Amino acid sequence: MATSEAVAGPGDPSDSAGEAAPPDTRDLILRRARELFSRQGYRGTSVRQLTSGLSLTPAALYYHFTGKEDVLAGVLAPMERDGEAIIVRMAELEPTAEALREVLDDYFDLLARDIVVFRLIADDVDVQKSAVGQRLRAQARDLFAWLTRSSSDVTDRVRAAAAVGTIRLSLEQSGVDPDAHREAIIGRALRIMTD
């Protein structure tokens, strides 16, 4: 059974002193799932593994989630929510150089917030087949369609693939500080799109 209890996230104050609240059980399960799914894959992770490292029983997981796919949806929820905001914003934009910069900035931010989760979505076929994975793949198709203006021209499609690939692959490199390298990465993606 899912609970409507608020989950304290990073930076959420818990009291008037401004100290962070200790993570609740639901948040602990999501953190553990993120770690295990990214290391072992979705299929390679059991409900028992999700709970055993937290000294919980599987019944505790089912108090907060309907099952393993619901846990996956919880892990991917921030990326899905933020991706949807980008899609909504893209629909409002005319295809200008400024709009292109805004969309690439937003895509960079989306990946920089949690490249580990993005890699899980991109690389795990079981995640891609899940309901939330299908919604995230639809968002990716919408981004690609916007970048190519739905063109079937191979040159336009290669440019868009290279631009988003530049952002993703740059952020996946170990030691890359997103803040320090932001302008170089987005600048390169922009040059690819306008070349």
Backbone as CSV, one residue per row, in Angstrom:
resi,resn,N_x,N_y,N_z,CA_x,CA_y,CA_z,C_x,C_y,C_z
1,MET,0.856,-1.170,0.000,0.000,0.000,0.000,0.900,1.229,0.000
2,ALA,0.669,2.149,-0.899,1.452,3.379,-0.961,0.992,4.339,0.117
3,THR,1.921,5.159,0.562,1.590,6.123,1.596,1.703,7.522,1.029
4,SER,0.934,8.427,1.550,0.997,9.810,1.083,1.938,10.640,1.942
5,GLU,2.667,9.971,2.824,3.600,10.655,3.719,4.663,11.389,2.899
6,ALA,4.950,12.630,3.273,5.970,13.405,2.558,7.334,12.792,2.803
7,VAL,8.162,12.815,1.767,9.501,12.271,1.853,10.478,13.417,1.906
8,ALA,11.290,13.447,2.943,12.318,14.477,3.041,13.423,14.156,2.057
9,GLY,13.756,15.111,1.245,14.830,14.936,0.290,16.022,15.752,0.714
10,PRO,17.091,15.699,-0.088,18.273,16.474,0.251,17.926,17.955,0.377
11,GLY,18.322,18.541,1.474,18.092,19.965,1.675,16.757,20.325,2.272
12,ASP,15.878,19.349,2.500,14.586,19.655,3.102,14.752,19.858,4.593
13,PRO,14.272,20.982,5.120,14.391,21.195,6.562,13.398,20.329,7.315
14,SER,13.807,19.884,8.507,12.901,19.061,9.308,12.389,19.791,10.526
15,ASP,13.100,20.832,10.909,12.635,21.568,12.069,13.082,23.023,11.936
16,SER,12.759,23.810,12.921,13.067,25.231,12.847,14.559,25.503,12.870
17,ALA,15.372,24.568,13.338,16.817,24.757,13.363,17.425,24.545,11.984
18,GLY,16.645,24.025,11.024,17.124,23.849,9.666,17.928,22.578,9.449
19,GLU,17.914,21.647,10.415,18.633,20.392,10.242,17.802,19.466,9.370
20,ALA,18.502,18.660,8.564,17.815,17.724,7.683,17.196,16.607,8.509
21,ALA,16.000,16.201,8.111,15.324,15.100,8.781,16.014,13.797,8.397
22,PRO,16.047,12.840,9.299,16.591,11.543,8.909,15.677,10.940,7.837
23,PRO,16.252,10.232,6.872,15.410,9.676,5.809,14.393,8.686,6.380
24,ASP,13.193,8.717,5.831,12.190,7.769,6.271,12.397,6.443,5.530
25,THR,11.639,5.443,5.906,11.806,4.103,5.355,11.625,4.104,3.838
26,ARG,10.635,4.812,3.342,10.396,4.860,1.902,11.609,5.429,1.175
27,ASP,12.152,6.511,1.692,13.316,7.137,1.072,14.535,6.219,1.146
28,LEU,14.707,5.528,2.257,15.816,4.577,2.378,15.712,3.468,1.333
29,ILE,14.502,2.970,1.115,14.289,1.927,0.102,14.623,2.476,-1.283
30,LEU,14.195,3.695,-1.575,14.491,4.290,-2.885,15.994,4.482,-3.085
31,ARG,16.685,4.915,-2.063,18.146,5.095,-2.171,18.836,3.755,-2.400
32,ARG,18.409,2.752,-1.650,18.988,1.407,-1.807,18.677,0.866,-3.196
33,ALA,17.470,1.066,-3.675,17.083,0.590,-5.004,17.910,1.276,-6.087
34,ARG,18.112,2.569,-5.972,18.921,3.302,-6.949,20.316,2.697,-7.029
35,GLU,20.892,2.431,-5.855,22.230,1.844,-5.804,22.254,0.449,-6.434
36,LEU,21.328,-0.421,-6.021,21.328,-1.798,-6.516,20.919,-1.896,-7.977
37,PHE,19.889,-1.156,-8.388,19.476,-1.196,-9.791,20.613,-0.740,-10.696
38,SER,21.338,0.290,-10.284,22.416,0.801,-11.131,23.608,-0.154,-11.154
39,ARG,23.818,-0.889,-10.078,24.958,-1.805,-10.010,24.633,-3.188,-10.582
40,GLN,23.439,-3.720,-10.269,23.084,-5.092,-10.631,22.052,-5.184,-11.738
41,GLY,21.444,-4.062,-12.082,20.348,-4.080,-13.032,19.029,-4.304,-12.321
42,TYR,17.956,-3.920,-13.004,16.619,-4.070,-12.413,16.287,-5.542,-12.201
43,ARG,16.464,-6.344,-13.235,16.131,-7.770,-13.140,17.016,-8.482,-12.115
44,GLY,18.256,-8.066,-11.993,19.200,-8.711,-11.095,19.038,-8.339,-9.636
45,THR,18.057,-7.526,-9.324,17.833,-7.087,-7.947,16.492,-7.624,-7.450
46,SER,16.527,-8.319,-6.333,15.293,-8.876,-5.753,14.748,-7.947,-4.673
47,VAL,13.493,-8.136,-4.350,12.875,-7.383,-3.250,13.627,-7.670,-1.955
48,ARG,14.023,-8.905,-1.766,14.768,-9.258,-0.553,16.085,-8.472,-0.482
49,GLN,16.775,-8.313,-1.613,18.015,-7.531,-1.610,17.734,-6.062,-1.307
50,LEU,16.627,-5.567,-1.812,16.277,-4.168,-1.548,16.089,-3.906,-0.062
51,THR,15.564,-4.874,0.643,15.259,-4.665,2.063,16.342,-5.178,3.005
52,SER,17.073,-6.216,2.617,18.022,-6.831,3.545,19.138,-5.886,3.971
53,GLY,19.630,-5.078,3.095,20.689,-4.142,3.465,20.207,-3.046,4.391
54,LEU,18.910,-2.946,4.556,18.320,-1.914,5.419,17.759,-2.508,6.704
55,SER,17.968,-3.800,6.893,17.422,-4.517,8.057,15.896,-4.416,8.093
56,LEU,15.299,-4.522,6.918,13.841,-4.512,6.795,13.378,-5.847,6.241
57,THR,12.127,-6.153,6.447,11.540,-7.336,5.825,10.888,-6.910,4.514
58,PRO,10.682,-7.834,3.587,9.958,-7.485,2.364,8.580,-6.882,2.656
59,ALA,7.948,-7.288,3.750,6.646,-6.722,4.111,6.745,-5.210,4.320
60,ALA,7.868,-4.743,4.843,8.049,-3.303,5.040,8.065,-2.578,3.691
61,LEU,8.682,-3.199,2.695,8.683,-2.603,1.355,7.249,-2.503,0.828
62,TYR,6.477,-3.572,1.005,5.105,-3.583,0.481,4.173,-2.636,1.234
63,TYR,4.589,-2.162,2.375,3.809,-1.132,3.055,3.898,0.186,2.280
64,HIS,5.049,0.440,1.690,5.298,1.706,0.988,5.130,1.618,-0.526
65,PHE,5.254,0.430,-1.099,5.218,0.242,-2.549,4.378,-0.982,-2.884
66,THR,3.793,-0.984,-4.073,2.993,-2.142,-4.483,3.866,-3.294,-4.964
67,GLY,5.116,-3.026,-5.295,6.028,-4.062,-5.756,7.305,-3.435,-6.284
68,LYS,8.138,-4.265,-6.892,9.441,-3.805,-7.362,9.306,-2.756,-8.471
69,GLU,8.327,-2.913,-9.365,8.156,-1.911,-10.418,7.718,-0.561,-9.844
70,ASP,6.967,-0.585,-8.776,6.583,0.658,-8.104,7.813,1.322,-7.464
71,VAL,8.735,0.508,-6.948,9.995,1.046,-6.420,10.770,1.696,-7.571
72,LEU,10.846,1.010,-8.706,11.530,1.569,-9.876,10.905,2.902,-10.272
73,ALA,9.585,2.956,-10.295,8.899,4.212,-10.631,9.278,5.311,-9.645
74,GLY,9.429,4.960,-8.376,9.851,5.941,-7.379,11.264,6.432,-7.612
75,VAL,12.161,5.533,-8.005,13.545,5.914,-8.296,13.596,6.856,-9.503
76,LEU,12.773,6.565,-10.503,12.800,7.339,-11.750,11.889,8.566,-11.725
77,ALA,11.069,8.713,-10.692,10.085,9.804,-10.635,10.687,11.200,-10.791
78,PRO,11.785,11.533,-10.120,12.328,12.884,-10.321,12.734,13.154,-11.767
79,MET,13.348,12.165,-12.421,13.750,12.360,-13.813,12.521,12.458,-14.717
80,GLU,11.517,11.657,-14.443,10.299,11.720,-15.253,9.610,13.079,-15.091
81,ARG,9.500,13.545,-13.867,8.870,14.841,-13.589,9.637,15.982,-14.263
82,ASP,10.950,15.984,-14.102,11.758,17.050,-14.687,11.782,16.965,-16.209
83,GLY,11.792,15.750,-16.741,11.729,15.570,-18.194,10.413,16.073,-18.764
84,GLU,9.334,15.823,-18.054,8.023,16.301,-18.507,7.980,17.824,-18.516
85,ALA,8.607,18.450,-17.545,8.656,19.915,-17.516,9.402,20.456,-18.746
86,ILE,10.450,19.770,-19.151,11.177,20.181,-20.364,10.285,20.042,-21.589
87,ILE,9.570,18.944,-21.687,8.692,18.705,-22.844,7.610,19.779,-22.909
88,VAL,7.003,20.102,-21.779,5.967,21.143,-21.736,6.558,22.482,-22.178
89,ARG,7.735,22.794,-21.682,8.380,24.062,-22.050,8.724,24.088,-23.540
90,MET,9.215,22.979,-24.084,9.556,22.927,-25.515,8.344,23.242,-26.379
91,ALA,7.187,22.782,-25.965,5.965,23.011,-26.736,5.622,24.491,-26.820
92,GLU,6.116,25.277,-25.874,5.847,26.714,-25.852,6.848,27.520,-26.674
93,LEU,7.942,26.885,-27.094,9.048,27.608,-27.725,8.986,27.578,-29.244
94,GLU,9.318,28.699,-29.831,9.555,28.753,-31.274,10.981,28.272,-31.510
95,PRO,11.261,27.660,-32.639,12.612,27.142,-32.887,13.613,28.259,-33.223
96,THR,14.169,28.874,-32.195,15.162,29.932,-32.358,16.471,29.477,-31.724
97,ALA,17.536,30.237,-31.954,18.832,29.923,-31.343,18.736,29.984,-29.816
98,GLU,17.977,30.954,-29.296,17.817,31.083,-27.852,17.039,29.892,-27.281
99,ALA,16.020,29.457,-27.999,15.236,28.308,-27.548,16.089,27.043,-27.573
100,LEU,16.915,26.894,-28.600,17.798,25.738,-28.677,18.737,25.721,-27.475
101,ARG,19.303,26.863,-27.139,20.187,26.956,-25.983,19.429,26.580,-24.709
102,GLU,18.214,27.078,-24.560,17.423,26.779,-23.369,17.150,25.282,-23.245
103,VAL,16.783,24.651,-24.337,16.476,23.220,-24.306,17.734,22.405,-23.990
104,LEU,18.864,22.755,-24.603,20.096,22.029,-24.311,20.557,22.268,-22.868
105,ASP,20.369,23.487,-22.363,20.653,23.775,-20.946,19.804,22.879,-20.038
106,ASP,18.511,22.815,-20.333,17.598,22.015,-19.516,17.953,20.529,-19.572
107,TYR,18.309,20.043,-20.771,18.696,18.637,-20.918,19.978,18.362,-20.125
108,PHE,20.941,19.262,-20.218,22.174,19.137,-19.446,21.850,19.044,-17.957
109,ASP,21.017,19.950,-17.462,20.651,19.963,-16.041,19.965,18.662,-15.633
110,LEU,19.085,18.167,-16.482,18.370,16.923,-16.206,19.360,15.781,-15.992
111,LEU,20.321,15.645,-16.890,21.294,14.571,-16.775,22.286,14.817,-15.642
112,ALA,22.706,16.060,-15.460,23.688,16.374,-14.424,23.144,16.103,-13.029
113,ARG,21.824,16.267,-12.839,21.233,16.011,-11.520,21.403,14.555,-11.099
114,ASP,21.320,13.621,-12.062,21.481,12.207,-11.695,21.832,11.375,-12.914
115,ILE,23.087,11.460,-13.333,23.534,10.702,-14.500,23.446,9.200,-14.249
116,VAL,23.552,8.774,-12.996,23.452,7.347,-12.672,22.073,6.819,-13.043
117,VAL,21.037,7.554,-12.701,19.674,7.135,-13.048,19.467,7.203,-14.556
118,PHE,20.004,8.239,-15.208,19.871,8.307,-16.656,20.534,7.102,-17.316
119,ARG,21.714,6.725,-16.843,22.418,5.569,-17.409,21.596,4.299,-17.204
120,LEU,20.941,4.170,-16.062,20.076,3.019,-15.801,18.963,2.954,-16.849
121,ILE,18.349,4.080,-17.140,17.273,4.133,-18.127,17.802,3.785,-19.512
122,ALA,18.944,4.352,-19.858,19.500,4.169,-21.205,20.030,2.761,-21.435
123,ASP,20.544,2.118,-20.390,21.273,0.869,-20.581,20.541,-0.401,-20.157
124,ASP,19.489,-0.292,-19.362,18.823,-1.484,-18.828,17.529,-1.736,-19.594
125,VAL,17.529,-2.779,-20.400,16.367,-3.065,-21.245,15.115,-3.357,-20.421
126,ASP,15.282,-3.938,-19.240,14.120,-4.202,-18.387,13.505,-2.903,-17.871
127,VAL,14.344,-1.917,-17.596,13.846,-0.598,-17.196,13.111,0.035,-18.377
128,GLN,13.683,-0.078,-19.563,13.065,0.502,-20.758,11.695,-0.105,-21.043
129,LYS,11.525,-1.382,-20.733,10.246,-2.060,-20.987,9.183,-1.747,-19.935
130,SER,9.586,-1.228,-18.787,8.626,-0.929,-17.725,7.724,0.234,-18.147
131,ALA,6.629,0.404,-17.445,5.700,1.492,-17.768,6.387,2.853,-17.663
132,VAL,7.130,3.084,-16.591,7.812,4.372,-16.439,8.925,4.497,-17.480
133,GLY,9.590,3.402,-17.792,10.620,3.432,-18.828,10.050,3.818,-20.182
134,GLN,8.858,3.318,-20.487,8.203,3.672,-21.749,7.857,5.163,-21.783
135,ARG,7.418,5.700,-20.667,7.105,7.132,-20.625,8.371,7.974,-20.795
136,LEU,9.464,7.532,-20.184,10.724,8.261,-20.320,11.266,8.172,-21.746
137,ARG,11.092,7.034,-22.381,11.523,6.895,-23.783,10.668,7.784,-24.696
138,ALA,9.399,7.929,-24.379,8.545,8.842,-25.152,9.035,10.282,-24.991
139,GLN,9.459,10.652,-23.785,10.019,11.990,-23.585,11.271,12.175,-24.440
140,ALA,12.111,11.154,-24.498,13.335,11.237,-25.305,12.983,11.412,-26.788
141,ARG,11.963,10.714,-27.246,11.523,10.869,-28.647,10.991,12.279,-28.892
142,ASP,10.268,12.833,-27.920,9.764,14.205,-28.059,10.908,15.210,-28.127
143,LEU,11.934,15.018,-27.306,13.108,15.889,-27.350,13.780,15.798,-28.718
144,PHE,13.975,14.595,-29.188,14.629,14.385,-30.483,13.808,15.013,-31.610
145,ALA,12.488,14.837,-31.562,11.619,15.426,-32.585,11.718,16.946,-32.567
146,TRP,11.784,17.537,-31.378,11.910,18.990,-31.294,13.246,19.442,-31.859
147,LEU,14.318,18.744,-31.491,15.646,19.126,-31.978,15.769,19.005,-33.493
148,THR,15.105,18.027,-34.070,15.178,17.827,-35.527,14.037,18.526,-36.255
149,ARG,13.133,19.138,-35.492,11.905,19.710,-36.049,11.152,18.650,-36.854
150,SER,11.222,17.416,-36.355,10.577,16.241,-36.962,11.052,15.976,-38.383
151,SER,12.239,16.434,-38.702,12.808,16.227,-40.031,13.248,14.777,-40.199
152,SER,13.073,14.264,-41.386,13.572,12.926,-41.687,14.944,13.004,-42.358
153,ASP,15.459,14.233,-42.538,16.771,14.423,-43.146,17.848,13.819,-42.246
154,VAL,18.686,12.986,-42.832,19.721,12.296,-42.073,20.664,13.277,-41.390
155,THR,21.028,14.358,-42.057,21.942,15.337,-41.469,21.350,15.942,-40.197
156,ASP,20.077,16.303,-40.226,19.422,16.861,-39.037,19.386,15.851,-37.900
157,ARG,19.114,14.615,-38.229,19.011,13.572,-37.218,20.381,13.258,-36.606
158,VAL,21.418,13.263,-37.438,22.773,13.025,-36.931,23.200,14.167,-36.015
159,ARG,22.900,15.390,-36.406,23.236,16.545,-35.552,22.579,16.428,-34.176
160,ALA,21.296,16.113,-34.167,20.575,16.006,-32.893,21.146,14.871,-32.041
161,ALA,21.403,13.732,-32.665,21.967,12.600,-31.920,23.352,12.942,-31.373
162,ALA,24.149,13.626,-32.177,25.495,13.999,-31.730,25.446,15.026,-30.600
163,ALA,24.514,15.960,-30.672,24.415,16.994,-29.633,24.000,16.381,-28.295
164,VAL,22.946,15.558,-28.282,22.527,14.953,-27.013,23.565,13.932,-26.543
165,GLY,24.203,13.245,-27.480,25.261,12.308,-27.119,26.459,13.007,-26.501
166,THR,26.787,14.176,-26.994,27.891,14.954,-26.434,27.619,15.299,-24.980
167,ILE,26.404,15.711,-24.700,26.045,16.052,-23.320,26.106,14.807,-22.436
168,ARG,25.462,13.746,-22.876,25.421,12.521,-22.060,26.815,11.961,-21.832
169,LEU,27.554,11.758,-22.891,28.862,11.118,-22.752,29.836,11.983,-21.968
170,SER,29.729,13.286,-22.107,30.597,14.179,-21.329,30.301,14.062,-19.843
171,LEU,29.036,14.013,-19.489,28.664,13.916,-18.080,28.994,12.553,-17.486
172,GLU,29.067,11.528,-18.325,29.380,10.189,-17.828,30.871,9.992,-17.539
173,GLN,31.712,10.867,-18.020,33.146,10.725,-17.791,33.467,10.954,-16.320
174,SER,34.268,10.081,-15.755,34.621,10.258,-14.348,35.465,11.516,-14.196
175,GLY,35.204,12.218,-13.136,35.948,13.432,-12.864,35.388,14.677,-13.517
176,VAL,34.341,14.542,-14.310,33.748,15.716,-14.948,32.854,16.421,-13.932
177,ASP,33.208,17.648,-13.639,32.405,18.478,-12.748,31.405,19.226,-13.620
178,PRO,30.110,18.898,-13.506,29.122,19.537,-14.381,29.170,21.060,-14.331
179,ASP,29.370,21.636,-13.155,29.401,23.093,-13.046,30.618,23.676,-13.755
180,ALA,31.767,23.051,-13.585,33.001,23.570,-14.171,33.043,23.408,-15.691
181,HIS,32.381,22.380,-16.211,32.459,22.076,-17.641,31.180,22.387,-18.414
182,ARG,30.225,22.966,-17.739,28.915,23.239,-18.340,29.009,23.995,-19.663
183,GLU,29.676,25.126,-19.643,29.732,25.962,-20.854,30.430,25.254,-21.999
184,ALA,31.499,24.531,-21.713,32.221,23.815,-22.771,31.345,22.729,-23.386
185,ILE,30.635,21.994,-22.547,29.802,20.883,-23.039,28.605,21.412,-23.823
186,ILE,27.879,22.354,-23.247,26.702,22.882,-23.943,27.123,23.654,-25.192
187,GLY,28.229,24.386,-25.096,28.740,25.106,-26.266,29.045,24.173,-27.422
188,ARG,29.661,23.026,-27.114,29.962,22.036,-28.164,28.666,21.482,-28.746
189,ALA,27.703,21.161,-27.898,26.423,20.637,-28.392,25.731,21.663,-29.288
190,LEU,25.789,22.922,-28.913,25.201,23.993,-29.743,25.887,24.101,-31.098
191,ARG,27.229,24.027,-31.087,27.964,24.105,-32.358,27.621,22.935,-33.259
192,ILE,27.432,21.761,-32.660,27.039,20.589,-33.451,25.685,20.842,-34.103
193,MET,24.743,21.398,-33.341,23.393,21.614,-33.872,23.349,22.714,-34.941
194,THR,24.249,23.668,-34.869,24.179,24.811,-35.793,25.262,24.752,-36.868
195,ASP,26.035,23.704,-36.885,27.116,23.537,-37.856,26.604,23.444,-39.281
